[in-house]
Amino acid sequence: MNIASMKEAVSEQEWDLRVQLAACYRLVAMHGWTDLIFTHLSASVPGPEQHFLINPYGLMFDEITASSLVKVDKNCNKVIESPFAVNPAGFVIHSCIHEARPDAICVMHTHSRAGTAVSAQACGVLPISQHSMVVLDSLAYHDYEGPAVYPEEKVRLAADLGNKTFLMLRNHGLLTAARSVPQAFNAMYYFEATCRIQVDAQAGGPLLHIPEEVLRGITEATQSFEGSAELAWSALLRKLDRLDPSYRT
C-alpha cells in the first residue's frame, strides 16, 4: 500500500503514539489475538481536543502503520482526512472508556478464542495461575447486551470498568485500559495468558486454586509486573524491527 507519511503533519508526541499503537496492532496479530478486522485498539492523542487514534477499518492488523491510523474525535468523526473508513460501531466501547477514564491513554479490545471462552464461563477468571493473580488484582465484568453499538450502553460499560485495568465482557471478549500503550499491551498479554491457561487446565482434571492467604497479598505481589511492561515492550519492538519495521512508516 502507498500511504502518505503523517510524520511531518502531526506533532512529535502524536507521531510517537502512532508508532506505538501501530506496533501494538502488529503484536496483536503476531500473538494470534485478532478476529479478522473486527476488533479495535485505540489511543488518546495528547492535548485538550479529545482526539483518538484507531485502526483503518478494512486493514488486517499486520498491515497497519503509524501513518494509516485514523485520527477521530469523540464522536468518531475524522479529524484528519484519510482514504480509509472508520467503524463507528467499534468505537462505542472505546469512546466511553476514554471519556470516563482520562488516565486510560490506550484501550485494547479483543475477541480471542480463549478470552471469549472464559467470558462465557459463569465462574469467570479462576485463581489458578500466577498470571491470574495479576488480572484478579484489577478485574471487572460487564454483562452482554448484544453487539456494542448502542450509545445507551456506554454509561454501564464505563461504570462496570470503574478504575480497573481489566474488563471481561461477558460472552464477548477481553478489554484492557491503561496509561500507556506498553502498559495496555502488557495487561492484555497477562489477561490472554490467564484465559488460555484456565481453558487448558480445565481440560486436564481437577483444578488447584491459589490459597486465600496468598490471594490476600495479591496487590503487593503483582506490583513488580507493572514495572516490567516497558522493559518487555522494548524487547518486543526490537523483535518487530527485525521481522518487519514497516509499522513505523
N, C-alpha and C positions, 0 to 999 in steps of 0.2 A: 504494500500500500504506500502511496505517495501522500504523506501528510505534512503540511507546512509546520515548521517548528514554531512552538509558542515561547521558546526560551527568552527571546528579546521582547515579547509582547506582554509579559507579566513580571511581577516583582521577583526578586531573588528568593524571598520566602516562599512565594507560591510555587516557583519552579521546583524548589527543593521538595515541597509537599507533593507536587505532581510526580516527581521521580519516585518518591517513597510509595505513593499509592499505586503507581504503575507496577513497581516491584512487588507489591503485596498481591496484586491481581495475578502476576506471573507465578508467585509462590503458591497461591491457592490452586492454580492449575497444576503446578508441579506435584502438589501433595494429593491431587485427585479429589478435591472438595467441591468441584464445580457441578452444576446441574445444567449442562449446555450453556445457554446465555442468560439463565433465568434467576440468578441471584445478584447481589449487589454489595459493593464496599463503597463507603463514602468518607470524605474528609472535609472538615470545616476550614475554609480559607481564612488566614489571619486578617483581621480588620473588622470594622463595625457594620459592614454591609449585609452580613448573614448570607454569604455565598458559599457554595459547596462544590466539590468535585465528585463526579460519579462516572460510571462506565458508559461508553457509547453503545447504545442498545443495538445488538446485532453482531458485535465482535466477540470472538471467543476470548477467554481471559488471557491466553498465551499470545494474543495479537495486540493487546493493549499497550500503549506507550504513554509517556508523560504528556505529549502534545495532543494525543487523541482523546484524553479525558475531557469530559464536557463540564463547563462551569455553569451552575444554575443558581437561581435564588431560592428562597424557602418555599416557593410555590412551584418549583421545578421548571421555571421559565429560563431559557438560555440567556446568560449574561454576555457571553462572547459567542459570536456566530460560529457554528460548527456544521460540517457536512453530515454529521451523524445524528441519528434520532436519540431521544431520551425516553425511557419508560416511566411516565409519571406514577403509575401504579406501584412500581418498585421503589419509589422514593417516599411513599407514605410512611413506612416504618422508620426510615432514616430521618425524615424531616421532623417528626415528633420527638425523637430522641435528642437530636441536635438542639432543638428548641428548649426542651425541658432540662437538658444537661449541657450547659455551655462548656463544661470541662471535658466532654466527650468529643475530642477532636476527630477521632476515627470510629466509625461504626461498621462492623462486619456482620453479614448475614449469610448463612449457608444452608443448603438442603442436602447435606451429605447423607450417605446411606446409614451410617452408624448413628449420627446425630438425630436423624429423623426417627430411627428405630427406637432409641431411648426416649425421645419426646413422646412416643406413643405408649410407653410403659407407665402404668399407674404409679409405680414406685419412684419414678424419676431417677435422678442420679444417686447411686448407692455408694456408701463409704467403703470401697473395696480395693482401692489402689492409692498410691502416693499421688498420682495425677489428680484423682478425685478430691483430695484434700485441698488442692489449690482452688478448684472450682467451688466446692461446698462452702468455702470461706466467704464467697460473694456471689451467691446464686439466687435468682428469682425465676418465677414461672408465669407464663401468660397463656390462658386457655384459648383454644382455637375458636375463631369466629367466622371461619371461611377465609377466602383469599383476602389479603390485607390491602384492600383497595378503597375502603370507605373512611372518609375523614373522621367520622364519629368514633372510630376505634382508637384514634391517636391518644386520646386522654387516658384510656385504660392501659394502653401499651406503656406509656410513659410512667403512669402510676405504679404499674406492676414492676417495672425495672427499678424504680426508685434510684438509689445511689449505688446499685450493684454493678459489677463488671460483666457478669454472665447472665443471659436471659435464655431460658429454654422455652421456645414457642411450641406449645403442645400440638402434637400431630403435624408439625410443620418443619422445625429445624432449630438451628442454633444462632445465637447473636452475642457479640461482644461489643462493649463500648469502653473506650479508654482514652487517655490524654495524649496519645501519640499513635502513629501507625505501627511502630515496632511493638508497643505495649498491646495494642489490639490484636496483632498477629500472634504474639506470644500467648495471649489469653485464649485465642481460638485454637492454637495448637494443643494446649492442655485440655480444652473442652472436647475437642475431637478425639484426642487420645483417650480421655476418660470414657467416652461413649464406646469407642472401639474395644477397649479393654473389658468394659462391662458386658457387651454383647458376646465377646469371645468367652469370658468367664462363665456366663450363664449357660453356655453350650457345653461346659465341661464338668458340671456336677455341682455339689453344694458350695455355697459361697462363704468365705471367711471375711466377716466385717471387721473394720478397724475398731479397736476398743474405744468406748466412750471417753475414757480418761485421756487418750491420745487426741481424740477429736476436740476436746475442750481446749487444748493448746494449739489449735489449728492456725490461728492468726499469726502468732509468733513464728510458728514452724514454716509458714509459707512466705514470709517476707523476703527471704533470700531469692525466691523465684522471680519476684518483680525486678530486682536489681540486675538479674541476668538477661533481661529482654534485649537491651541494647547490644550486649556482647554477642548474643545469638544472632541478632539482626545483622550486625557487621559481617559475621561469617556467612550468613545466607546471601547477602549481597555479593560477596566475593564469589560464591558458587554461581549465582545468576550471571555475573560478569564473565565467568569462564565459559558458561554454556551459551548465552545469548544476551549481550549487553544492549540490544535494541530497545529495551524498555526505557532507556534513558533518553531517547530521541523525541 
